[in-house]
Amino acid sequence: MTTQVIRTILPVAPNDYEQNYVNQLARNLDRVIDEQRNPLLNIQNMPSDGVANTLELGDLYEQNGFLRIVRQNDIFSGSSNATGAVGTVTVSTP
């Protein structure tokens, strides 16, 4: 499937204006429009949701193939394990 690209058309500046400035403006406007139509984004080392409890508000992370942003009320509990022992237990039977 092909996509038709429509270029912006700005009028040629009259002699009263500095044509070099208007031409630069037109080129930059075309560049911005192209970037908006075809954004290129490559984020390296994107953390996963497994470390989300270490991220700060506004940080990006990946969860099941989707890009997520840490929001104000998000809760990431993480996990922790602990073992312990106190004293001894004696069981006697008559």
N, C-alpha and C positions, 0 to 999 in steps of 0.2 A: 504494500500500500504506500503510495507516495503522498507527501504532504506539500501543499503549495505554500511557499514562503512569500509573504507580501511585504515588500520593502516600503518603508516610510518614504514619503516624498515631501521634501521641504522646498519651498520656493527659492529660487536663486535670489540672493541678496541684491537689492538695488545698489547703484554706485555710491549712494550716500552712506551705506554701511561698509564696514571692513569685510570684504568677501572672504578673506582667509579665516577670520574668526567664525563666520557663519558656516563655512565649509567644515571646519573642525567640529563645530557643534553638531552638524548633521552626521558626521562620521561617528562621533561618540554616541549620539542618540541611537543610531543603527546598531552599534556594538552592545549597548545596554539592552535594547529590544531583543537582539539575538541571544544574549545571555539569559534573559528571562524565558525565552521560548525553549532553550536547550540548556538547562542548568547542568553543570558538571560538578559533582561533589564526591570526594573520596576521603573518608575519615579513616585513618589508620589506627590500629590498636584500640578499637571500640570495646569498652568493658561490657561484660554480660550482666544479667540480673543476679548472678551468683555473688557479685561483690557490691551490689547496690547499696547495702547498708554502710559502705564506706564513702559513698558519693555525697556531694553537697547539692544544695538547691540549685536547679538550673543545669546540672550536668546531664550529658547524654549517655545512654546505655542501650544495649541490644537485648531484646527478649523475644525468643521464638521467631527470629527473623524480622522483627519490627523495631524501628527506632523509637525509643522512649525518652522522656525528659523527666527528671526528678522534680516533682511539684511540692508545694508547701505542705500539704497534708498527707503525703505518701508515707507509709510505714514499712520499713524493711527490717524485720526482726533479726535476721541472721540466725545463727544457731550456736549453742555452746553445750558442752558436755562436762560433767563433773562426777567424780566418785569419792566416797569417803567412808570411814569406819570409825566408830566410837565404842570402846569397851569390848566386852565379850558377852555372849549369851550362853547360858547353861540350861540344858533341858534334861530333867530327870523324870524317870517313870517309876512308879511303885512296884 
